[in-house]
Amino acid sequence: MAIAFTCLVLAISIMFWLLRPPLDPYTQSVLSLVGNPTQGRSIFVMNCVACHGEWATGKVGPNLHGVSDRKSDDRLIHQVVSGETPPMPQFQPSPQDMADLLSYLKQL
């Protein structure tokens, strides 16, 4: 019985994985690049510190330490560029800048 349940859970997981929406071209481009966390820190300082604090510990925006443990890379990219979570504004960095920012966020 346990084996049948495990197989069912595995089959459902595979089905959800296969049916997930494809990544948009921008996200694909970002994920194909190698980010520079030092440059990412600079981008963060220029665009994010007012809400997330100088060391990403949160102010108006949330604390970002461990954010890459809570969100996948594609969800982080979407969060940054979408503007769907006010008061965070829509932000569309170049793919390389986004890859750099993502690499910085992963270090927090």
Order of alpha helices (4+ residues) and beta strands (2+ residues): alpha-alpha-alpha-alpha-alpha-alpha-alpha
